[in-house]
Amino acid sequence: MRHHLREIFTRYSMIVGLIPLVILFELVGRSGYTIAIPRLAEVVDGLETAAQRTDLVALIGTSLQSLFIGYILGVVVGTIVGAAIGLNRTAEEIFGVYVNMLIGAPIAAFVPLIIALFGLGQASIIITVFAFTGIVVTVNSMTGVRSVDSSLLEMAKSLGASRRATLSRIVLPSALPFWLAGLKMGMNRAFAGLVLGEILVAIVGIGGLIIFAGSSFRMGELWALIGIVVLMSLMFASVIGGLQRRFTSWSISTERS
Amino acid sequence: MIEVVDVSKVYGPTPEEQVVALQGVSLSIKQGEFVSLIGASGCGKTTLLKILDGLIRPSQGRVEIDGNLVTGPGPDRAVVFQDFALMPWANVIENVAFGLSVRGVPKRERMDISAEHIAQVGLVGFETKNPGQLSGGMQQRVGLARALAVKPQILLMDEPFGSLDAQTRHLMQEDLLGMLEEENLTVVFVTHDMDEAVYLSDRVAIMSPRPGRVVEVLDVDLPESGSAEGRRSPEFLELTNYIWEKLRDAVRQQEEMSA
């Protein structure tokens, strides 16, 4: 029985771990200590009001569209640029300086500039998501192709593998765990970029709703919307987590939190 | 026939920072011979092995195999690496077949050849396991099977059992001779283990460090060579003792010179 309980706990540890927070939330909410923390019932009501007042599903749809276009652009460009920097000295000399600058820079600071360039619309949000995702994917692709074990390269050379065979059979598989980790982090960054972009543009998507609910102190609604964003982010990241387990179970060296 | 002629290797960007890894090494190895290169770390034995494979170019001198100058790796040679150099994402049979596959051997054929060599090294039943699921000894068996699968004439082994525990190493040494029995291979075997060198080899080249050079080449001519009994014979012990004295002198001289 005890063993059984432990199994349940391990299996649903994430949900079980949330229980104390939910209880605390409700207690603070009931105490009326701060307007920022409403009762859970108000959060549920908030979801309903948000759904009634606007076409919530369509807005989420718009957000997801921006997210995916920006994310996929970021993944494609990040992978190509990162791999090129990692593999090719000339590419490193051309792009390296920008990547190093952008790694340390707060991308958020560029968002007003992006809006000035691309206008108050979906294009700016897509570009913001792209920038947030692209950096992380670039860095991880670069690290990935450089992580290849030098003795494996020596082995391939000794057995007469061509450059192309070495790349496809040794370098790319070595890079895969890093690349997937980059894709996962990139997904989290993509959500950050999405919400930030939408908040600043303020008229579209779920970020628009968030800033609207927040600025008019509809806390139940705000928490419901935050919940939706967090849930979606976790969902997509866990899809990539599934890919990691499927394809890189041989690797224990890379972080897959 | 391998001819190493006056090979030197110097590392380092500028003359002041240069390290002489090998200096004036000459050695000839006959077809079918098992020769060990033994010496303390820094004596250039691994560098010499990699020069034989063509992975490293010598700064001076040359290596010829059957009269042909070595300019790079070739199909007549295969290396067994100290750290196994197995692809962690690929299973045993894919690892063994790697050399065949990059050489364009058709899938069916390379699977058959690989299966044969997996059996030869005693890994039947482990074909679909990944390296991470195998012990160190078994991983090196995979490395050996991969090298044998490309049908080399010369097997170059770089401290292949150096990272294994003493018992496994002992077992691998005994099994290696059995596995190579029908191969008629020339073997160059890098080691720092005197017992291992004498047990396995026909000849032992003793090397000394900084600059790396061959100080003596010793014939191992023991009555029960390569058997467990021979390993306890007085002649065997005498030979390992002699090598130890040589190595000790070389290391001592080196230390006195640098002091």
Contacts between the chains, C-beta under 8 A, distances in Angstrom:
chain1	res1	chain2	res2	distance
A	149	B	85	7.5
A	151	B	81	5.8
A	151	B	83	5.4
A	151	B	85	4.4
A	152	B	85	5.6
A	152	B	87	6.5
A	154	B	55	6.0
A	154	B	79	8.0
A	154	B	81	7.4
A	154	B	85	6.9
A	155	B	79	7.3
A	155	B	81	6.2
A	155	B	85	4.0
A	155	B	98	7.9
A	156	B	98	7.8
A	156	B	102	7.1
A	157	B	55	6.3
A	157	B	73	6.0
A	158	B	53	5.6
A	158	B	55	6.0
A	158	B	73	4.7
A	158	B	77	7.7
A	158	B	78	7.2
A	158	B	79	4.9
A	159	B	73	7.3
A	159	B	78	7.1
A	159	B	98	6.5
A	159	B	99	3.9
A	159	B	102	5.9
A	159	B	103	7.5
A	159	B	146	7.9
A	159	B	150	6.6
A	160	B	73	6.0
A	160	B	74	7.6
A	160	B	75	6.4
A	160	B	99	7.4
A	160	B	102	6.2
A	160	B	103	6.1
A	161	B	102	4.0
A	162	B	102	7.0
A	165	B	102	4.8
A	169	B	87	7.8
A	169	B	98	7.3
A	169	B	101	7.9
A	169	B	102	7.1
A	170	B	87	7.1
A	173	B	87	6.9
A	173	B	89	4.9
A	173	B	90	7.8
A	176	B	89	7.5
A	248	B	89	7.5
A	250	B	88	4.7
A	250	B	89	4.8
A	250	B	130	5.4
A	250	B	132	5.9
A	251	B	88	6.8
A	251	B	89	7.5
A	252	B	132	7.7
